[in-house]
Amino acid sequence: MAKKKDKEKVVSTTELSEQINAELEKAIDGLTLFDDDLMSKVFDGNIEGAELLLKIILERDDIKVKRVKGQVELKSAYAGGRNIRLDIVAVDNHGVRFDVEVQRSTGGSHIKRARYHQSMMDSRLLKKRQDFKIIKDTYVIFICQHDKFNANKPIYHVDKTVRETGEAFEDGAHIIYVNGKYRGKDDFGKLAHDFNCKKADNIYFKPLADGVRHFKETEEGRDAMCESFTKLADKVADERAEQTTINNIKLMMKNMKCSLEEALNALEIKGKERAIIAKQLQK
């Protein structure tokens, strides 16, 4: 009798593992460049892709990227201060630094977030006794899936001015918002289109298409994406809200005899969160 129960338990565990893997595969298929996990991987070390992105956004042809890295953590200098993780950081051959963020939600692109990101970048630009005037320019760029300022413009530049004179206050700190809803026939429209694409074959710009194709269509790339979801699952393992959801799913699967997919659908859990929670059930 005990052996029969053990066998049933093994089968049940195998079935659950297959369902979890199916959810992970579905999540990867649904990713676009507006998902920071995919975006940061596509641009990590991708000089050509970073140059393309910055040339379009800055409307300049002279951008030469020296290095670019995805998922860069900046830690607060204060105990208990808020750390941030930048989606991609690029540095050009003049030492100018670019922080490029993708945001689906309006809350994630709050104007004071741009201020905080800029301050964290600036605080690392000078060494002891160096003169303030040598600080290099910095750019904080938010590529939003929404139209941040609802003016149907492809891009919004946030510039400082002296109120009394109207003159530009050129301190080298630049904030830019890109409208991911824009659908013009120019490069801005093509870029916004590409960031919304799930399939590499539908992407206009080759450096972006090649990156998406690698992480979504090759075994090596998909393994890297699965690993990212696993790390995210580990990170949220102790969060109460996530744990409550996981417990509810377990109870539904046990008491209502439903599959993992049916439980996730019933709770209306979608996208990346769906894959992360599914992965947690292996713990």
WOKAFEN-V167615 format. One record per run of one state. SS is the DSSP state (helix for helix, strand for strand, loop for the rest). FROM is the first residue (numbers start at 1). LEN is the number of residues. Records with the same first field share a line. If there is no record, write none. Layout:
# WOKAFEN-V167615
SS = FROM-LEN, FROM-LEN
This chain:
# WOKAFEN-V167615
loop = 1-1, 30-6, 44-3, 59-6, 75-9, 93-4, 104-3, 110-1, 123-9, 135-3, 145-10, 159-2, 162-6, 169-4, 180-7, 196-4, 203-3, 218-1, 236-4, 256-4, 267-4, 281-3
helix = 2-28, 36-8, 47-12, 107-3, 111-12, 132-3, 187-9, 200-3, 206-12, 219-17, 240-16, 260-7, 271-10
strand = 65-10, 84-9, 97-7, 138-7, 155-4, 161-1, 168-1, 173-7
